[in-house]
């Protein structure tokens, strides 16, 4: 079984990639770039997979992280790809992912 610190590092790494992919973009630019949208969504799916794989012990010690919501978004993105609401993805990428990355980085420092 893979260690929690590796899953947590994956979350931080994917968040950094999302930040790089979207640097300097507006919502309008994001919406017109299939490549950026697909890359961001793929990284969000990976973050959801990692959140699902983190042990229950870590999740219990860190309830401030929205583990289930991230996993739920991953399930929506994978199973209902053609109904993805791209402005919602933009909001996640530009606001929520940086917050998640900070929370998870703190966990990595503490654990």
C-alpha angles and dihedrals in degrees: 000000000000117000122251093238090061092051090047091049089051089056093051092045093050091047089054091050091051090051090052093047093052100037110134094002127129124211089259093053090047091051093052097050113080090182095054093043091051093046093049093046092049090053090048089053089051091050089052091051091050092048090052091050098050110107122262088239093062091043091052092050091049109040090155088079112084093228096159095045091053091049091047091053090050090054092050092048093050100041100035101031095147092056096050111138101226097198087056089051088051091052091050093047096046102038115012101040094057089051091049091049091053092049093048093044088055090051091051090051092049101042 
